[in-house]
Amino acid sequence: SQQGEEDPQALSIQEGENATMNCSYKTSINNLQWYRQNSGRGLVHLILIRSNEREKHSGRLRVTLDTSKKSSSLLITASRAADTASYFCATDTGRRALTFGSGTRLQVQP
Amino acid sequence: DAGITQSPRYKITETGRQVTLMCHQTWSHSYMFWYRQDLGHGLRLIYYSAAADITDKGEVPDGYVVSRSKTENFPLTLESATRSQTSVYFCASWSVQETQYFGPGTRLLVL
């Protein structure tokens, strides 16, 4: 079964708006990662947040982690049409294999 | 070219046939993984390997076999393909930055 569940399943916004995706997971983790997948392509790593971190930034990305609620959120600010993709959270419980959520499909309208 | 490659990129086979999907990485990463992604879903772990000659089952290993005789290669074999194994298969390797690098995927259709 999937470790993470993501919300919403699909999101459509206009260019320039912010996009927020949420992820919940079930077990204790070492870190949580977000990946992007363009249609028909492999996954690309975006950002990693460790279990002892609460917030992390990378460019237009902001990730938060609440281990007490077993949840994370990914914020993409000032979205662009090129951000259109599926976004997945993935958890690492320490064995280096990742457990993925079901993903959020983001559509950014130009 | 440095990176992780998969072959073939597309494969059509018939039920009952044996199929081998190849994965090659040039970084000498110790850990490698095989995932499958079904339409509209996230990735599920099939098998992983911590080093040459060390492999372990993931979430959905039934019907699959792996081997790792060399660090850079991690082939995945479907011993007797079934329609339920129609999927996109991704190979990945683990870097010391604790992130995974993914190959481009192999789209497998079992008729």
Interface residues (C-beta under 8 A of the other chain):
Chain A: S1 Q2 G4 N30 N31 Q33 Y35 R41 G42 L43 V44 H45 L48 F88 A90 D92 R96 A97 L98 T99 F100 G101 S102 G103
Chain B: Y31 F33 Y35 H41 G42 L43 R44 L45 Y48 A50 G58 E59 F90 A92 W94 Q97 E98 T99 Q100 Y101 F102 G103 P104 G105
